[in-house]
Amino acid sequence: MEHLIRVQNDYDRQVLAWLRGRIGDAALQSAVHRLAGPRKPYLSTLCRSLGIRPPSRRQFAAETARIHRAVGDSYLARIREILAKAPAQEAQRQ
């Protein structure tokens, strides 16, 4: 999709992924073609033409942090399971 829209930074990539999930590729391509000109449209221009306000950088950061915490928590739970089994296995060996 980046070949149709001007994406300049990571925030733009996040907004583009969010927008693709929200309205779908077909609707996004249709909107891009309506804005067609000599240059690729900016993502902000595309959002304004669709009447959609994307999440802020802070909202994306909060969501990313939430996902990272969830992943970290699942790894810690797995490590705790392994460590809980270790004393039982050591006792069986003796």
C-alpha positions in Angstrom: 0.0 0.0 0.0 3.0 2.3 0.5 3.4 2.5 -3.2 0.2 4.4 -3.4 0.4 6.7 -0.3 3.2 8.9 0.9 4.5 7.3 4.2 7.2 9.3 5.9 7.8 7.7 9.3 6.8 5.0 11.7 3.8 6.8 12.9 2.5 6.9 9.3 3.1 3.2 9.0 1.1 2.6 12.2 -1.7 4.8 10.9 -1.7 3.0 7.5 -1.9 -0.4 9.2 -4.7 0.9 11.4 -6.5 2.4 8.5 -6.2 -0.8 6.4 -7.7 -2.8 9.3 -10.5 -0.3 9.8 -11.7 0.3 6.2 -9.9 -2.4 4.2 -7.6 -2.3 1.2 -10.3 -1.9 -1.5 -11.8 1.2 0.1 -8.4 2.6 0.8 -7.3 2.2 -2.9 -10.6 3.7 -4.0 -10.0 6.8 -1.8 -6.4 7.1 -3.1 -7.6 7.0 -6.7 -10.1 9.7 -6.0 -7.3 11.9 -4.7 -5.0 10.9 -7.6 -2.8 13.7 -8.8 0.8 14.1 -10.0 2.1 12.9 -6.6 1.2 10.3 -4.0 -1.2 11.8 -1.4 -0.1 12.3 2.2 -1.7 9.9 4.6 -3.1 12.9 6.6 -4.8 14.1 3.4 -6.3 10.7 2.8 -7.6 10.5 6.4 -9.2 14.0 6.0 -10.9 13.0 2.8 -12.3 10.0 4.4 -13.4 11.9 7.5 -11.4 9.7 9.8 -9.2 10.8 12.6 -6.5 8.3 13.3 -5.3 7.5 16.8 -2.6 9.7 18.3 1.0 8.7 18.7 0.3 8.4 22.4 -2.5 5.9 21.8 -0.3 3.8 19.5 2.4 3.8 22.2 0.0 2.8 24.9 -1.3 -0.1 22.8 2.3 -1.2 21.9 3.2 -1.1 25.6 0.1 -3.2 26.5 1.0 -5.8 24.0 4.6 -5.9 25.2 3.5 -6.3 28.8 1.1 -9.2 27.8 3.9 -11.0 26.0 6.3 -10.4 28.9 3.7 -11.7 31.4 3.2 -14.9 29.3 7.0 -15.5 29.2 7.2 -15.0 33.0 4.4 -17.4 33.6 6.1 -20.0 31.5 9.4 -19.5 33.3 7.6 -19.8 36.7 6.1 -23.1 35.5 9.5 -24.4 34.6 11.1 -23.3 37.8 8.2 -24.8 39.8 8.8 -28.2 38.2 12.6 -28.1 38.7 12.6 -28.9 42.5 10.2 -31.7 42.0 12.4 -33.2 39.2 15.5 -32.8 41.4 13.8 -34.6 44.3 12.9 -37.5 42.0 16.6 -37.9 41.0 17.8 -38.3 44.6 
